């Protein structure tokens, strides 16, 4: 997946492979600009006009979403796959009441009456911890946390099987963040939802996800269950991310990751992390590392791991 620009073609996501199982909470983590949002927007084919899916498949129920027409996709969006967009105020229409927006989603995707759709909207608001009477208010009358809850209610309107949450707690204070994350996790377990959660904050991932994929410069560099990512990070980038966040269990010193992600119009040769990696070798600058199994369900792509495996 990539974007056309004046400076050249930006390959924002490059040859990645991910799998989300039924009922699983799957996390995508990494710095801003590493391709997380582009990845999930591609699933629903909601990329902006300059975006393109250049190859590969996106399978949902053994159906390739890439090959579907816009009309066919409309039957899947919100009905089978829904999304909690980043920035709740931008995701809600400011001139329509909140309950009306949820009702509209139900009427558009399900064969039901308006009275039943209105009742469904009231149930959903109550499900996410909002007084159903607040559905007659406009988005600007809600606090940030209330708007986020309303967006989650809207995402659940048509009983989807997969919910994508893109930075669902951005710009919220820590207390409201905790409330929203607990709500998302509770709903995911109670409703048996599959979920993809995007965040650059590893503490958010740790609180909500079963498995995690770490992305850097359009590539997935490591994938494992959440506990392994935090306790046994294998890729130098994952290690750097973990060490950049405070731990409540230890007094380790926080470290910064020097430099910044590369320009994807002209990405580095070899491993894309090598310009910032303190453990790079000559091989890292020349050849792209292959995936290697470092544990049960734990994979990473790094030349150092191949060298360690060969030495053992």
Secondary structure, DSSP 8 states (H G I E B T S, - for coil): -EEEETTEEE--S-S------TT-EEEEE-STTSSHHHHHHHHTT---TTEE--S---EETTEEGGGS-HHHHHTTBTTTEEEE-SSHHHHS-TTSBHHHHHHHHHHHHS---HHHHHHHHHHHHHHTT--GGGGGSBGGGS-HHHHHHHHHHHHTTT--SEEEEESTTTT--HHHHHHHHHHHHHHHHHHT-EEEEEES-HHHHHHH-SEEEEEETTEEEEEEEHHHHHHS--SHHHHHHHHTS--SS---------S----TTS--SSSTTGGG-TT--HHHHHS---EEEEETTEEEE-HHHHHHHHH-
